Amino acid sequence: MTNRSRRSAAERAEARRRARYAAQGREDELGDLEVDEAESGGRAEQRGSFLTRLFPPAPPLPGKPDPLAGFAYQGPLRGVVAGAYLLARQPVPWLGMGALWAVARLTLPFGDLMTIFASILSFGALIAAGWIGWPRPWLFGLMASFVGIVLYATIFGLLVGPAQDDFTTSDVMLGTASQEVVQLQPLFGLVAGWYGGYLRRRMAAAPSAAAARRRR
C-alpha cells in the first residue's frame, strides 16, 4: 500500500469516527479530540530534529519592552546599525563580562585547579553576557569575547613583553590576541551568549508552563 493510499484510508476512518460521534450526540468529545490531536501533532513536530529536542523553542521574555522602540534608522545596514545601537544602550553586559573573561584567562597559568576554575568562570562570563543582553544575546556574547581578548592581550603583553629579548610588547599583544582568535574564542562567545539568552527565556517560560499544566 502506497503512502497516499494509507493517508486516504486514515482520512476515511477519521471521517467515519467523527460521523459516529456526531450521531451519538458526543460533539463535545470532538473538541477534546481535536485538542489532543493538535497537542500530539505539536509534540511530534518538536521531536522532528535533534536540535529541536536538545533546545526546545523558547518564547520571548514576558514583560520586556521593544529594545528597538527608539531606533529610527531604515537604511541598507539596518541590522548592523541596530546591533551597534543595542550595544551602546547596554554596555555593561559586554564590557563588564569581557573584563571578567580577561581576568579569568589571566589566572590560567596558576595550577590545574585554578585552570578548571578559570575555564568555568570565563565561559560563565560569556553566558552571563547573553543572559543580561537579552535583546540580542549572541551579539553581546560575541562582543564580550572580543573585549576580553583585547584586555587579556594588552595586560599579558604589558606583563610579559618587557622581559622578552626577541619580541616587543606590541608583538606579544598581537600574538596573544591572534592565538585567542585561532582558538575560536569569538565563536565560543557567540554560542555561549546565545545559550545565556536561550536559558533565560526557558526559565522565564517554565512557571507559566507549570501553571498551564496545573489548570488542566
C-alpha positions in Angstrom: 0.0 0.0 0.0 1.4 3.4 -1.0 1.6 6.4 1.3 -1.2 8.1 -0.5 -3.5 5.0 0.0 -2.6 4.9 3.7 -3.5 8.5 4.1 -6.8 8.1 2.3 -7.7 5.1 4.4 -6.8 7.0 7.6 -8.8 10.0 6.5 -11.9 7.9 5.7 -11.6 6.1 9.1 -11.3 9.5 10.8 -14.4 10.8 8.9 -16.4 7.7 9.9 -15.4 8.1 13.6 -16.4 11.8 13.6 -19.8 11.0 12.0 -20.4 8.3 14.6 -19.6 10.7 17.4 -21.9 13.3 15.9 -24.7 10.7 15.5 -24.4 9.7 19.2 -24.6 13.3 20.4 -20.9 13.4 21.5 -19.9 16.6 19.7 -18.2 17.9 22.9 -15.8 15.0 22.7 -14.8 16.1 19.2 -13.4 19.3 20.6 -11.3 17.4 23.1 -10.2 15.1 20.3 -9.1 18.0 18.2 -7.2 19.5 21.1 -5.4 16.1 21.8 -4.6 15.7 18.1 -3.2 19.3 18.0 -1.1 18.7 21.1 0.2 15.3 19.8 1.0 16.9 16.5 2.9 19.7 18.2 4.8 17.1 20.2 5.6 15.1 17.1 6.8 18.3 15.4 9.0 19.1 18.4 10.5 15.6 18.0 11.3 16.3 14.4 15.0 17.1 14.8 17.9 16.5 17.2 18.4 20.3 17.7 14.7 20.8 18.4 14.8 18.0 21.0 18.0 19.4 22.5 16.9 23.0 22.6 13.0 23.2 22.6 11.7 26.6 21.3 11.7 29.3 24.0 9.2 32.2 23.8 10.3 35.8 24.2 10.8 37.2 27.7 7.5 38.4 29.1 7.1 42.0 30.2 10.1 43.3 28.3 9.7 46.4 26.1 10.8 46.5 22.4 14.6 47.1 22.6 14.4 48.9 19.2 11.5 51.2 20.2 13.5 54.4 19.7 15.5 53.2 16.7 14.6 55.0 13.5 17.3 54.0 11.0 15.9 52.3 7.9 19.0 52.1 5.7 20.5 49.1 4.0 22.7 48.3 7.0 19.8 48.3 9.5 20.9 45.0 11.1 24.4 46.2 11.8 23.4 49.6 13.0 20.7 48.1 15.2 23.3 45.9 16.8 25.6 48.9 17.5 22.5 50.7 18.9 21.8 47.9 21.3 25.4 47.6 22.4 25.6 51.3 23.1 22.4 51.3 25.1 23.6 48.3 27.2 27.4 48.5 27.6 27.6 46.7 30.9 26.9 43.1 29.7 29.7 43.0 27.0 32.2 45.4 28.7 31.8 44.0 32.2 31.6 40.4 31.2 34.5 40.9 28.8 36.7 42.2 31.6 35.7 39.2 33.8 36.6 36.9 30.9 40.1 38.6 30.7 40.7 38.2 34.4 39.7 34.5 34.2 42.2 34.0 31.3 45.0 35.7 33.2 44.6 33.1 36.1 45.0 30.1 33.8 48.7 29.5 34.4 48.3 29.2 38.2 47.9 25.4 38.6 45.5 22.8 37.5 42.7 23.6 40.0 42.8 27.3 39.1 42.8 26.4 35.4 39.5 24.5 35.8 38.0 27.4 37.8 39.2 29.9 35.3 37.7 27.9 32.4 34.4 27.7 34.1 34.5 31.4 35.0 35.4 32.6 31.5 32.7 30.5 29.8 30.2 31.6 32.5 31.0 35.2 31.9 30.1 34.8 28.2 26.8 33.1 29.1 26.1 35.9 31.6 26.7 38.4 28.8 23.9 36.8 26.7 21.7 36.4 29.8 21.9 40.2 30.6 22.0 41.3 27.0 18.6 39.7 26.3 17.7 41.9 23.2 20.4 40.1 21.1 22.2 37.5 23.3 24.6 36.1 20.7 25.9 39.6 19.8 26.5 40.5 23.5 28.4 37.2 24.0 30.5 37.8 20.8 31.4 41.3 21.8 32.2 40.2 25.3 34.7 37.8 23.9 36.3 40.5 21.7 36.6 42.9 24.6 38.1 40.1 26.8 40.6 39.2 24.1 41.8 42.8 23.8 42.1 43.3 27.5 43.8 40.0 28.1 46.3 40.5 25.3 47.0 44.1 26.5 47.6 43.1 30.1 49.6 40.0 29.2 51.7 41.9 26.8 52.5 44.6 29.4 53.4 42.0 31.9 55.4 39.7 29.7 56.6 41.9 26.9 59.4 43.8 28.8 61.0 40.5 29.7 61.3 39.4 26.1 64.5 40.0 24.2 63.3 38.9 20.8 59.8 40.4 20.8 58.4 43.8 21.7 55.4 44.4 23.9 53.3 45.0 20.8 54.4 41.7 19.3 53.4 39.8 22.4 50.0 41.6 22.5 49.3 40.8 18.8 50.5 37.2 19.1 48.3 36.7 22.2 45.3 38.1 20.6 45.8 36.1 17.4 46.2 32.9 19.4 42.9 33.5 21.1 41.2 34.1 17.8 42.7 31.0 16.3 41.4 29.1 19.3 37.9 30.2 18.3 37.2 32.2 21.4 34.9 34.6 19.5 32.9 31.6 18.3 32.6 30.4 21.9 31.4 33.8 22.9 28.7 33.8 20.2 27.5 30.3 21.2 27.7 31.0 25.0 25.9 34.3 24.6 23.1 32.7 22.6 22.8 30.0 25.2 22.6 32.5 28.0 19.7 34.3 26.3 18.0 31.0 25.5 18.4 29.7 29.1 16.8 32.9 30.4 13.8 32.6 28.1 13.3 28.9 29.0 13.5 29.6 32.7 11.1 32.5 32.4 8.6 30.3 30.5 8.9 27.4 33.0 6.4 28.9 35.6 3.8 29.7 33.0 4.1 26.1 31.6 3.8 24.6 35.0 0.7 26.8 35.7 -0.9 25.7 32.5 -0.4 22.0 33.4 -2.0 22.6 36.8 -5.0 24.2 35.2 -5.5 21.1 33.1 
